């Protein structure tokens, strides 16, 4: 994919997630996208969000997925408490 095509990738992502009950909004003057699951998304999507950004100058596409914590308890030797 050419660097000039990266902003169009964000539009395609927004279309796909919106069709599956997620909300999408552009950020950073159109160089970023933030999406999150709404009540109309599949139950397994509850609590998830996704951010993506593009840097056409360097040809970089970055993405980050955030998921809910479902851990019920920590082991006594867990470094995370």
mmCIF file as gemmi writes it, N, C-alpha and C atoms, coordinates in Angstrom:
data_model
loop_
_atom_site.group_PDB
_atom_site.id
_atom_site.type_symbol
_atom_site.label_atom_id
_atom_site.label_alt_id
_atom_site.label_comp_id
_atom_site.label_asym_id
_atom_site.label_entity_id
_atom_site.label_seq_id
_atom_site.pdbx_PDB_ins_code
_atom_site.Cartn_x
_atom_site.Cartn_y
_atom_site.Cartn_z
_atom_site.occupancy
_atom_site.B_iso_or_equiv
_atom_site.pdbx_formal_charge
_atom_site.auth_seq_id
_atom_site.auth_asym_id
_atom_site.pdbx_PDB_model_num
ATOM 1 N N . UNK Axp A 1 ? 0.851 -1.164 0 1 0 ? 1 A 1
ATOM 2 C CA . UNK Axp A 1 ? 0 0 0 1 0 ? 1 A 1
ATOM 3 C C . UNK Axp A 1 ? 0.901 1.232 0 1 0 ? 1 A 1
ATOM 4 N N . UNK Axp A 2 ? 0.61 2.168 -0.862 1 0 ? 2 A 1
ATOM 5 C CA . UNK Axp A 2 ? 1.364 3.421 -0.931 1 0 ? 2 A 1
ATOM 6 C C . UNK Axp A 2 ? 0.951 4.342 0.217 1 0 ? 2 A 1
ATOM 7 N N . UNK Axp A 3 ? 1.87 5.186 0.659 1 0 ? 3 A 1
ATOM 8 C CA . UNK Axp A 3 ? 1.595 6.1 1.767 1 0 ? 3 A 1
ATOM 9 C C . UNK Axp A 3 ? 0.383 6.98 1.485 1 0 ? 3 A 1
ATOM 10 N N . UNK Axp A 4 ? 0.178 7.357 0.23 1 0 ? 4 A 1
ATOM 11 C CA . UNK Axp A 4 ? -0.966 8.197 -0.125 1 0 ? 4 A 1
ATOM 12 C C . UNK Axp A 4 ? -2.303 7.471 0.049 1 0 ? 4 A 1
ATOM 13 N N . UNK Axp A 5 ? -2.271 6.145 0.086 1 0 ? 5 A 1
ATOM 14 C CA . UNK Axp A 5 ? -3.493 5.353 0.248 1 0 ? 5 A 1
ATOM 15 C C . UNK Axp A 5 ? -3.887 5.153 1.714 1 0 ? 5 A 1
ATOM 16 N N . UNK Axp A 6 ? -3.002 5.507 2.639 1 0 ? 6 A 1
ATOM 17 C CA . UNK Axp A 6 ? -3.269 5.252 4.053 1 0 ? 6 A 1
ATOM 18 C C . UNK Axp A 6 ? -4.524 5.949 4.585 1 0 ? 6 A 1
ATOM 19 N N . UNK Axp A 7 ? -4.78 7.232 4.283 1 0 ? 7 A 1
ATOM 20 C CA . UNK Axp A 7 ? -6.012 7.857 4.787 1 0 ? 7 A 1
ATOM 21 C C . UNK Axp A 7 ? -7.282 7.135 4.319 1 0 ? 7 A 1
ATOM 22 N N . UNK Axp A 8 ? -7.252 6.587 3.113 1 0 ? 8 A 1
ATOM 23 C CA . UNK Axp A 8 ? -8.419 5.845 2.615 1 0 ? 8 A 1
ATOM 24 C C . UNK Axp A 8 ? -8.633 4.569 3.423 1 0 ? 8 A 1
ATOM 25 N N . UNK Axp A 9 ? -7.562 4.007 3.968 1 0 ? 9 A 1
ATOM 26 C CA . UNK Axp A 9 ? -7.692 2.807 4.8 1 0 ? 9 A 1
ATOM 27 C C . UNK Axp A 9 ? -8.51 3.126 6.046 1 0 ? 9 A 1
ATOM 28 N N . UNK Axp A 10 ? -8.315 4.314 6.606 1 0 ? 10 A 1
ATOM 29 C CA . UNK Axp A 10 ? -9.096 4.703 7.783 1 0 ? 10 A 1
ATOM 30 C C . UNK Axp A 10 ? -10.58 4.785 7.454 1 0 ? 10 A 1
ATOM 31 N N . UNK Axp A 11 ? -10.912 5.307 6.294 1 0 ? 11 A 1
ATOM 32 C CA . UNK Axp A 11 ? -12.317 5.382 5.873 1 0 ? 11 A 1
ATOM 33 C C . UNK Axp A 11 ? -12.92 3.991 5.714 1 0 ? 11 A 1
ATOM 34 N N . UNK Axp A 12 ? -12.148 3.076 5.149 1 0 ? 12 A 1
ATOM 35 C CA . UNK Axp A 12 ? -12.647 1.707 4.979 1 0 ? 12 A 1
ATOM 36 C C . UNK Axp A 12 ? -12.857 1.033 6.327 1 0 ? 12 A 1
ATOM 37 N N . UNK Axp A 13 ? -11.949 1.26 7.258 1 0 ? 13 A 1
ATOM 38 C CA . UNK Axp A 13 ? -12.109 0.69 8.596 1 0 ? 13 A 1
ATOM 39 C C . UNK Axp A 13 ? -13.378 1.239 9.248 1 0 ? 13 A 1
ATOM 40 N N . UNK Axp A 14 ? -13.583 2.547 9.146 1 0 ? 14 A 1
ATOM 41 C CA . UNK Axp A 14 ? -14.777 3.17 9.741 1 0 ? 14 A 1
ATOM 42 C C . UNK Axp A 14 ? -16.048 2.565 9.16 1 0 ? 14 A 1
ATOM 43 N N . UNK Axp A 15 ? -16.068 2.33 7.865 1 0 ? 15 A 1
ATOM 44 C CA . UNK Axp A 15 ? -17.25 1.741 7.232 1 0 ? 15 A 1
ATOM 45 C C . UNK Axp A 15 ? -17.52 0.331 7.743 1 0 ? 15 A 1
ATOM 46 N N . UNK Axp A 16 ? -16.477 -0.461 7.857 1 0 ? 16 A 1
ATOM 47 C CA . UNK Axp A 16 ? -16.641 -1.849 8.288 1 0 ? 16 A 1
ATOM 48 C C . UNK Axp A 16 ? -17.113 -1.919 9.737 1 0 ? 16 A 1
ATOM 49 N N . UNK Axp A 17 ? -16.468 -1.186 10.627 1 0 ? 17 A 1
ATOM 50 C CA . UNK Axp A 17 ? -16.866 -1.281 12.036 1 0 ? 17 A 1
ATOM 51 C C . UNK Axp A 17 ? -18.247 -0.683 12.267 1 0 ? 17 A 1
ATOM 52 N N . UNK Axp A 18 ? -18.591 0.367 11.539 1 0 ? 18 A 1
ATOM 53 C CA . UNK Axp A 18 ? -19.922 0.965 11.676 1 0 ? 18 A 1
ATOM 54 C C . UNK Axp A 18 ? -21.012 -0.018 11.259 1 0 ? 18 A 1
ATOM 55 N N . UNK Axp A 19 ? -20.732 -0.831 10.268 1 0 ? 19 A 1
ATOM 56 C CA . UNK Axp A 19 ? -21.7 -1.826 9.806 1 0 ? 19 A 1
ATOM 57 C C . UNK Axp A 19 ? -21.917 -2.934 10.838 1 0 ? 19 A 1
ATOM 58 N N . UNK Axp A 20 ? -21.016 -3.035 11.813 1 0 ? 20 A 1
ATOM 59 C CA . UNK Axp A 20 ? -21.113 -4.072 12.834 1 0 ? 20 A 1
ATOM 60 C C . UNK Axp A 20 ? -21.464 -3.509 14.211 1 0 ? 20 A 1
ATOM 61 N N . UNK Axp A 21 ? -22.054 -2.328 14.251 1 0 ? 21 A 1
ATOM 62 C CA . UNK Axp A 21 ? -22.543 -1.781 15.506 1 0 ? 21 A 1
ATOM 63 C C . UNK Axp A 21 ? -21.528 -1.006 16.314 1 0 ? 21 A 1
ATOM 64 N N . UNK Axp A 22 ? -20.419 -0.633 15.709 1 0 ? 22 A 1
ATOM 65 C CA . UNK Axp A 22 ? -19.417 0.17 16.397 1 0 ? 22 A 1
ATOM 66 C C . UNK Axp A 22 ? -19.579 1.621 15.98 1 0 ? 22 A 1
ATOM 67 N N . UNK Axp A 23 ? -19.151 2.52 16.822 1 0 ? 23 A 1
ATOM 68 C CA . UNK Axp A 23 ? -19.152 3.941 16.486 1 0 ? 23 A 1
ATOM 69 C C . UNK Axp A 23 ? -17.739 4.324 16.082 1 0 ? 23 A 1
ATOM 70 N N . UNK Axp A 24 ? -17.618 5.212 15.098 1 0 ? 24 A 1
ATOM 71 C CA . UNK Axp A 24 ? -16.303 5.636 14.625 1 0 ? 24 A 1
ATOM 72 C C . UNK Axp A 24 ? -16.276 7.149 14.471 1 0 ? 24 A 1
ATOM 73 N N . UNK Axp A 25 ? -15.153 7.741 14.86 1 0 ? 25 A 1
ATOM 74 C CA . UNK Axp A 25 ? -14.968 9.174 14.666 1 0 ? 25 A 1
ATOM 75 C C . UNK Axp A 25 ? -13.528 9.442 14.275 1 0 ? 25 A 1
ATOM 76 N N . UNK Axp A 26 ? -13.344 10.403 13.392 1 0 ? 26 A 1
ATOM 77 C CA . UNK Axp A 26 ? -11.994 10.764 12.986 1 0 ? 26 A 1
ATOM 78 C C . UNK Axp A 26 ? -11.37 11.681 14.018 1 0 ? 26 A 1
ATOM 79 N N . UNK Axp A 27 ? -10.07 11.612 14.116 1 0 ? 27 A 1
ATOM 80 C CA . UNK Axp A 27 ? -9.312 12.438 15.045 1 0 ? 27 A 1
ATOM 81 C C . UNK Axp A 27 ? -8.087 12.981 14.328 1 0 ? 27 A 1
ATOM 82 N N . UNK Axp A 28 ? -7.429 13.924 14.935 1 0 ? 28 A 1
ATOM 83 C CA . UNK Axp A 28 ? -6.171 14.423 14.39 1 0 ? 28 A 1
ATOM 84 C C . UNK Axp A 28 ? -6.277 15.009 13.001 1 0 ? 28 A 1
ATOM 85 N N . UNK Axp A 29 ? -7.358 15.718 12.72 1 0 ? 29 A 1
ATOM 86 C CA . UNK Axp A 29 ? -7.503 16.324 11.394 1 0 ? 29 A 1
ATOM 87 C C . UNK Axp A 29 ? -7.669 15.316 10.275 1 0 ? 29 A 1
ATOM 88 N N . UNK Axp A 30 ? -8.175 14.136 10.607 1 0 ? 30 A 1
ATOM 89 C CA . UNK Axp A 30 ? -8.403 13.111 9.59 1 0 ? 30 A 1
ATOM 90 C C . UNK Axp A 30 ? -7.297 12.085 9.499 1 0 ? 30 A 1
ATOM 91 N N . UNK Axp A 31 ? -6.238 12.243 10.298 1 0 ? 31 A 1
ATOM 92 C CA . UNK Axp A 31 ? -5.132 11.283 10.284 1 0 ? 31 A 1
ATOM 93 C C . UNK Axp A 31 ? -5.3 10.185 11.326 1 0 ? 31 A 1
ATOM 94 N N . UNK Axp A 32 ? -6.426 10.207 12.024 1 0 ? 32 A 1
ATOM 95 C CA . UNK Axp A 32 ? -6.654 9.199 13.046 1 0 ? 32 A 1
ATOM 96 C C . UNK Axp A 32 ? -8.105 8.777 13.08 1 0 ? 32 A 1
ATOM 97 N N . UNK Axp A 33 ? -8.347 7.659 13.714 1 0 ? 33 A 1
ATOM 98 C CA . UNK Axp A 33 ? -9.686 7.107 13.824 1 0 ? 33 A 1
ATOM 99 C C . UNK Axp A 33 ? -9.814 6.467 15.192 1 0 ? 33 A 1
ATOM 100 N N . UNK Axp A 34 ? -10.935 6.727 15.854 1 0 ? 34 A 1
ATOM 101 C CA . UNK Axp A 34 ? -11.235 6.103 17.149 1 0 ? 34 A 1
ATOM 102 C C . UNK Axp A 34 ? -12.56 5.389 16.998 1 0 ? 34 A 1
ATOM 103 N N . UNK Axp A 35 ? -12.611 4.132 17.371 1 0 ? 35 A 1
ATOM 104 C CA . UNK Axp A 35 ? -13.847 3.354 17.277 1 0 ? 35 A 1
ATOM 105 C C . UNK Axp A 35 ? -14.091 2.642 18.601 1 0 ? 35 A 1
ATOM 106 N N . UNK Axp A 36 ? -15.348 2.392 18.889 1 0 ? 36 A 1
ATOM 107 C CA . UNK Axp A 36 ? -15.689 1.648 20.093 1 0 ? 36 A 1
ATOM 108 C C . UNK Axp A 36 ? -17.001 0.922 19.872 1 0 ? 36 A 1
ATOM 109 N N . UNK Axp A 37 ? -17.133 -0.205 20.56 1 0 ? 37 A 1
ATOM 110 C CA . UNK Axp A 37 ? -18.341 -1.019 20.452 1 0 ? 37 A 1
ATOM 111 C C . UNK Axp A 37 ? -19.489 -0.329 21.177 1 0 ? 37 A 1
ATOM 112 N N . UNK Axp A 38 ? -20.646 -0.301 20.542 1 0 ? 38 A 1
ATOM 113 C CA . UNK Axp A 38 ? -21.852 0.268 21.148 1 0 ? 38 A 1
ATOM 114 C C . UNK Axp A 38 ? -22.763 -0.868 21.593 1 0 ? 38 A 1
ATOM 115 N N . UNK Axp A 39 ? -23.913 -0.501 22.112 1 0 ? 39 A 1
ATOM 116 C CA . UNK Axp A 39 ? -24.879 -1.509 22.579 1 0 ? 39 A 1
ATOM 117 C C . UNK Axp A 39 ? -25.4 -2.39 21.449 1 0 ? 39 A 1
ATOM 118 N N . UNK Axp A 40 ? -25.302 -1.913 20.205 1 0 ? 40 A 1
ATOM 119 C CA . UNK Axp A 40 ? -25.809 -2.701 19.08 1 0 ? 40 A 1
ATOM 120 C C . UNK Axp A 40 ? -24.754 -3.642 18.501 1 0 ? 40 A 1
ATOM 121 N N . UNK Axp A 41 ? -23.529 -3.573 19.009 1 0 ? 41 A 1
ATOM 122 C CA . UNK Axp A 41 ? -22.471 -4.485 18.555 1 0 ? 41 A 1
ATOM 123 C C . UNK Axp A 41 ? -22.691 -5.861 19.173 1 0 ? 41 A 1
ATOM 124 N N . UNK Axp A 42 ? -22.046 -6.853 18.618 1 0 ? 42 A 1
ATOM 125 C CA . UNK Axp A 42 ? -22.134 -8.2 19.191 1 0 ? 42 A 1
ATOM 126 C C . UNK Axp A 42 ? -21.688 -8.161 20.643 1 0 ? 42 A 1
ATOM 127 N N . UNK Axp A 43 ? -22.297 -8.975 21.474 1 0 ? 43 A 1
ATOM 128 C CA . UNK Axp A 43 ? -21.999 -8.998 22.903 1 0 ? 43 A 1
ATOM 129 C C . UNK Axp A 43 ? -20.51 -9.21 23.172 1 0 ? 43 A 1
ATOM 130 N N . UNK Axp A 44 ? -19.862 -10.042 22.369 1 0 ? 44 A 1
ATOM 131 C CA . UNK Axp A 44 ? -18.437 -10.32 22.598 1 0 ? 44 A 1
ATOM 132 C C . UNK Axp A 44 ? -17.556 -9.094 22.36 1 0 ? 44 A 1
ATOM 133 N N . UNK Axp A 45 ? -18.103 -8.037 21.757 1 0 ? 45 A 1
ATOM 134 C CA . UNK Axp A 45 ? -17.351 -6.811 21.505 1 0 ? 45 A 1
ATOM 135 C C . UNK Axp A 45 ? -17.457 -5.802 22.643 1 0 ? 45 A 1
ATOM 136 N N . UNK Axp A 46 ? -18.299 -6.06 23.623 1 0 ? 46 A 1
ATOM 137 C CA . UNK Axp A 46 ? -18.547 -5.109 24.711 1 0 ? 46 A 1
ATOM 138 C C . UNK Axp A 46 ? -17.244 -4.725 25.402 1 0 ? 46 A 1
ATOM 139 N N . UNK Axp A 47 ? -17.032 -3.43 25.551 1 0 ? 47 A 1
ATOM 140 C CA . UNK Axp A 47 ? -15.867 -2.918 26.252 1 0 ? 47 A 1
ATOM 141 C C . UNK Axp A 47 ? -14.629 -2.727 25.405 1 0 ? 47 A 1
ATOM 142 N N . UNK Axp A 48 ? -14.668 -3.136 24.165 1 0 ? 48 A 1
ATOM 143 C CA . UNK Axp A 48 ? -13.501 -3.001 23.295 1 0 ? 48 A 1
ATOM 144 C C . UNK Axp A 48 ? -13.502 -1.654 22.577 1 0 ? 48 A 1
ATOM 145 N N . UNK Axp A 49 ? -12.311 -1.172 22.286 1 0 ? 49 A 1
ATOM 146 C CA . UNK Axp A 49 ? -12.158 0.021 21.453 1 0 ? 49 A 1
ATOM 147 C C . UNK Axp A 49 ? -10.907 -0.161 20.595 1 0 ? 49 A 1
ATOM 148 N N . UNK Axp A 50 ? -10.805 0.671 19.588 1 0 ? 50 A 1
ATOM 149 C CA . UNK Axp A 50 ? -9.736 0.549 18.604 1 0 ? 50 A 1
ATOM 150 C C . UNK Axp A 50 ? -9.363 1.946 18.132 1 0 ? 50 A 1
ATOM 151 N N . UNK Axp A 51 ? -8.094 2.249 18.12 1 0 ? 51 A 1
ATOM 152 C CA . UNK Axp A 51 ? -7.637 3.512 17.547 1 0 ? 51 A 1
ATOM 153 C C . UNK Axp A 51 ? -6.613 3.202 16.47 1 0 ? 51 A 1
ATOM 154 N N . UNK Axp A 52 ? -6.641 3.996 15.432 1 0 ? 52 A 1
ATOM 155 C CA . UNK Axp A 52 ? -5.68 3.85 14.337 1 0 ? 52 A 1
ATOM 156 C C . UNK Axp A 52 ? -5.264 5.237 13.88 1 0 ? 52 A 1
ATOM 157 N N . UNK Axp A 53 ? -4.045 5.329 13.404 1 0 ? 53 A 1
ATOM 158 C CA . UNK Axp A 53 ? -3.566 6.599 12.862 1 0 ? 53 A 1
ATOM 159 C C . UNK Axp A 53 ? -2.618 6.325 11.708 1 0 ? 53 A 1
ATOM 160 N N . UNK Axp A 54 ? -2.504 7.306 10.851 1 0 ? 54 A 1
ATOM 161 C CA . UNK Axp A 54 ? -1.604 7.193 9.704 1 0 ? 54 A 1
ATOM 162 C C . UNK Axp A 54 ? -0.66 8.386 9.675 1 0 ? 54 A 1
ATOM 163 N N . UNK Axp A 55 ? 0.529 8.142 9.2 1 0 ? 55 A 1
ATOM 164 C CA . UNK Axp A 55 ? 1.51 9.193 8.958 1 0 ? 55 A 1
ATOM 165 C C . UNK Axp A 55 ? 1.957 9.028 7.516 1 0 ? 55 A 1
ATOM 166 N N . UNK Axp A 56 ? 1.366 9.807 6.629 1 0 ? 56 A 1
ATOM 167 C CA . UNK Axp A 56 ? 1.661 9.654 5.206 1 0 ? 56 A 1
ATOM 168 C C . UNK Axp A 56 ? 3.096 10.061 4.878 1 0 ? 56 A 1
ATOM 169 N N . UNK Axp A 57 ? 3.699 10.932 5.682 1 0 ? 57 A 1
ATOM 170 C CA . UNK Axp A 57 ? 5.083 11.351 5.42 1 0 ? 57 A 1
ATOM 171 C C . UNK Axp A 57 ? 6.056 10.188 5.571 1 0 ? 57 A 1
ATOM 172 N N . UNK Axp A 58 ? 5.787 9.322 6.542 1 0 ? 58 A 1
ATOM 173 C CA . UNK Axp A 58 ? 6.674 8.181 6.773 1 0 ? 58 A 1
ATOM 174 C C . UNK Axp A 58 ? 6.091 6.864 6.27 1 0 ? 58 A 1
ATOM 175 N N . UNK Axp A 59 ? 4.818 6.887 5.862 1 0 ? 59 A 1
ATOM 176 C CA . UNK Axp A 59 ? 4.163 5.667 5.38 1 0 ? 59 A 1
ATOM 177 C C . UNK Axp A 59 ? 3.834 4.692 6.488 1 0 ? 59 A 1
ATOM 178 N N . UNK Axp A 60 ? 3.518 5.214 7.671 1 0 ? 60 A 1
ATOM 179 C CA . UNK Axp A 60 ? 3.271 4.357 8.836 1 0 ? 60 A 1
ATOM 180 C C . UNK Axp A 60 ? 1.78 4.329 9.176 1 0 ? 60 A 1
ATOM 181 N N . UNK Axp A 61 ? 1.269 3.126 9.392 1 0 ? 61 A 1
ATOM 182 C CA . UNK Axp A 61 ? -0.083 2.895 9.901 1 0 ? 61 A 1
ATOM 183 C C . UNK Axp A 61 ? 0.088 2.299 11.29 1 0 ? 61 A 1
ATOM 184 N N . UNK Axp A 62 ? -0.514 2.922 12.304 1 0 ? 62 A 1
ATOM 185 C CA . UNK Axp A 62 ? -0.423 2.437 13.679 1 0 ? 62 A 1
ATOM 186 C C . UNK Axp A 62 ? -1.813 2.125 14.203 1 0 ? 62 A 1
ATOM 187 N N . UNK Axp A 63 ? -1.916 1.076 15.003 1 0 ? 63 A 1
ATOM 188 C CA . UNK Axp A 63 ? -3.204 0.695 15.579 1 0 ? 63 A 1
ATOM 189 C C . UNK Axp A 63 ? -3.009 0.229 17.002 1 0 ? 63 A 1
ATOM 190 N N . UNK Axp A 64 ? -4.047 0.459 17.814 1 0 ? 64 A 1
ATOM 191 C CA . UNK Axp A 64 ? -4.043 0.012 19.21 1 0 ? 64 A 1
ATOM 192 C C . UNK Axp A 64 ? -5.439 -0.491 19.554 1 0 ? 64 A 1
ATOM 193 N N . UNK Axp A 65 ? -5.505 -1.677 20.134 1 0 ? 65 A 1
ATOM 194 C CA . UNK Axp A 65 ? -6.773 -2.252 20.561 1 0 ? 65 A 1
ATOM 195 C C . UNK Axp A 65 ? -6.801 -2.251 22.086 1 0 ? 65 A 1
ATOM 196 N N . UNK Axp A 66 ? -7.911 -1.801 22.641 1 0 ? 66 A 1
ATOM 197 C CA . UNK Axp A 66 ? -8.099 -1.819 24.092 1 0 ? 66 A 1
ATOM 198 C C . UNK Axp A 66 ? -9.217 -2.799 24.401 1 0 ? 66 A 1
ATOM 199 N N . UNK Axp A 67 ? -8.957 -3.677 25.352 1 0 ? 67 A 1
ATOM 200 C CA . UNK Axp A 67 ? -9.971 -4.665 25.72 1 0 ? 67 A 1
ATOM 201 C C . UNK Axp A 67 ? -10.26 -4.566 27.213 1 0 ? 67 A 1
ATOM 202 N N . UNK Axp A 68 ? -11.441 -5.017 27.608 1 0 ? 68 A 1
ATOM 203 C CA . UNK Axp A 68 ? -11.776 -4.99 29.036 1 0 ? 68 A 1
ATOM 204 C C . UNK Axp A 68 ? -10.976 -6.052 29.792 1 0 ? 68 A 1
ATOM 205 N N . UNK Axp A 69 ? -10.728 -5.809 31.045 1 0 ? 69 A 1
ATOM 206 C CA . UNK Axp A 69 ? -10.055 -6.787 31.894 1 0 ? 69 A 1
ATOM 207 C C . UNK Axp A 69 ? -11.094 -7.798 32.365 1 0 ? 69 A 1
ATOM 208 N N . UNK Axp A 70 ? -10.832 -9.059 32.146 1 0 ? 70 A 1
ATOM 209 C CA . UNK Axp A 70 ? -11.771 -10.097 32.563 1 0 ? 70 A 1
ATOM 210 C C . UNK Axp A 70 ? -11.158 -11.016 33.62 1 0 ? 70 A 1
ATOM 211 N N . UNK Axp A 71 ? -10.03 -10.633 34.14 1 0 ? 71 A 1
ATOM 212 C CA . UNK Axp A 71 ? -9.361 -11.433 35.166 1 0 ? 71 A 1
ATOM 213 C C . UNK Axp A 71 ? -10.177 -11.366 36.462 1 0 ? 71 A 1
ATOM 214 N N . UNK Axp A 72 ? -10.482 -12.503 37.022 1 0 ? 72 A 1
ATOM 215 C CA . UNK Axp A 72 ? -11.295 -12.526 38.236 1 0 ? 72 A 1
ATOM 216 C C . UNK Axp A 72 ? -10.452 -12.391 39.49 1 0 ? 72 A 1
ATOM 217 N N . UNK Axp A 73 ? -9.242 -12.92 39.49 1 0 ? 73 A 1
ATOM 218 C CA . UNK Axp A 73 ? -8.366 -12.765 40.642 1 0 ? 73 A 1
ATOM 219 C C . UNK Axp A 73 ? -6.932 -13.031 40.199 1 0 ? 73 A 1
ATOM 220 N N . UNK Axp A 74 ? -6.018 -12.552 40.982 1 0 ? 74 A 1
ATOM 221 C CA . UNK Axp A 74 ? -4.607 -12.732 40.669 1 0 ? 74 A 1
ATOM 222 C C . UNK Axp A 74 ? -4.028 -13.867 41.496 1 0 ? 74 A 1
ATOM 223 N N . UNK Axp A 75 ? -3.121 -14.562 40.887 1 0 ? 75 A 1
ATOM 224 C CA . UNK Axp A 75 ? -2.396 -15.594 41.634 1 0 ? 75 A 1
ATOM 225 C C . UNK Axp A 75 ? -1.535 -14.911 42.693 1 0 ? 75 A 1
ATOM 226 N N . UNK Axp A 76 ? -1.268 -15.605 43.769 1 0 ? 76 A 1
ATOM 227 C CA . UNK Axp A 76 ? -0.51 -14.988 44.853 1 0 ? 76 A 1
ATOM 228 C C . UNK Axp A 76 ? 0.908 -14.597 44.434 1 0 ? 76 A 1
ATOM 229 N N . UNK Axp A 77 ? 1.446 -15.234 43.41 1 0 ? 77 A 1
ATOM 230 C CA . UNK Axp A 77 ? 2.792 -14.904 42.951 1 0 ? 77 A 1
ATOM 231 C C . UNK Axp A 77 ? 2.771 -13.991 41.718 1 0 ? 77 A 1
ATOM 232 N N . UNK Axp A 78 ? 1.631 -13.37 41.428 1 0 ? 78 A 1
ATOM 233 C CA . UNK Axp A 78 ? 1.5 -12.497 40.263 1 0 ? 78 A 1
ATOM 234 C C . UNK Axp A 78 ? 2.258 -11.193 40.488 1 0 ? 78 A 1
ATOM 235 N N . UNK Axp A 79 ? 3.007 -10.752 39.481 1 0 ? 79 A 1
ATOM 236 C CA . UNK Axp A 79 ? 3.71 -9.477 39.575 1 0 ? 79 A 1
ATOM 237 C C . UNK Axp A 79 ? 2.744 -8.316 39.417 1 0 ? 79 A 1
ATOM 238 N N . UNK Axp A 80 ? 1.511 -8.596 38.988 1 0 ? 80 A 1
ATOM 239 C CA . UNK Axp A 80 ? 0.505 -7.553 38.793 1 0 ? 80 A 1
ATOM 240 C C . UNK Axp A 80 ? -0.417 -7.392 39.998 1 0 ? 80 A 1
ATOM 241 N N . UNK Axp A 81 ? -0.198 -8.19 41.032 1 0 ? 81 A 1
ATOM 242 C CA . UNK Axp A 81 ? -0.971 -8.093 42.268 1 0 ? 81 A 1
ATOM 243 C C . UNK Axp A 81 ? -2.31 -8.657 42.117 1 0 ? 81 A 1
